[in-house]
Amino acid sequence: MSDFNKLKELYEDGYRCIYHDNSDNSTHTVYLKNFDTEGSEVVELNNENDFSQFKNYISGLRMS
């Protein structure tokens, strides 16, 4: 399973991105929180394509 698919599943489970960081140019770190359960997850993306897919995915959700 790609890291993007893992993020998408977390979004479907109610998690939302609260911050993302790419201070290390080869790794994108995405911080997620589920405000209903107070759960949190951190996902590191090593693939630029996965991070681009994630940004496009959440942008599409905001437009809906």
C-alpha positions as CSV (number, residue, x, y, z in Angstrom):
1,M,0.0,0.0,0.0
2,S,1.3,3.4,-0.9
3,D,1.7,6.1,1.8
4,F,-0.9,8.1,-0.1
5,N,-3.4,5.3,0.3
6,K,-2.7,5.1,4.0
7,L,-3.4,8.9,4.3
8,K,-6.6,8.5,2.3
9,E,-7.8,5.7,4.6
10,L,-7.0,7.9,7.6
11,Y,-9.1,10.7,6.1
12,E,-11.9,8.3,5.5
13,D,-11.7,7.4,9.2
14,G,-12.1,11.0,10.3
15,Y,-8.5,12.2,10.6
16,R,-7.5,15.6,9.3
17,C,-4.2,17.2,8.4
18,I,-3.2,19.7,11.0
19,Y,0.3,20.4,9.7
20,H,2.8,19.1,7.2
21,D,6.5,19.8,7.0
22,N,9.2,19.1,4.5
23,S,12.2,20.5,6.3
24,D,14.2,17.5,5.1
25,N,13.9,17.8,1.3
26,S,13.5,14.1,0.8
27,T,10.8,13.4,3.4
28,H,7.4,15.0,3.9
29,T,5.9,14.6,7.4
30,V,2.1,14.8,7.7
31,Y,0.5,15.3,11.1
32,L,-3.1,14.2,11.4
33,K,-5.7,14.4,14.2
34,N,-9.1,12.9,14.6
35,F,-11.0,15.5,16.6
36,D,-13.8,13.0,17.5
37,T,-11.6,10.3,19.1
38,E,-8.6,12.6,19.9
39,G,-6.4,10.2,18.1
40,S,-3.3,11.4,16.2
41,E,-1.1,9.9,13.5
42,V,2.2,11.0,11.9
43,V,2.9,9.7,8.4
44,E,6.2,10.2,6.6
45,L,6.2,10.4,2.8
46,N,9.4,9.6,1.1
47,N,7.8,9.8,-2.4
48,E,7.2,13.3,-3.9
49,N,4.4,11.8,-6.0
50,D,2.5,10.5,-2.8
51,F,2.8,14.0,-1.3
52,S,1.5,15.7,-4.5
53,Q,-1.4,13.2,-4.6
54,F,-2.2,14.0,-0.9
55,K,-2.2,17.8,-1.5
56,N,-4.5,17.3,-4.5
57,Y,-6.8,15.1,-2.5
58,I,-7.3,17.5,0.4
59,S,-7.6,20.4,-2.0
60,G,-10.4,18.6,-3.7
61,L,-12.2,18.0,-0.4
62,R,-12.0,21.6,0.5
63,M,-13.7,22.6,-2.8
64,S,-16.6,20.2,-2.3
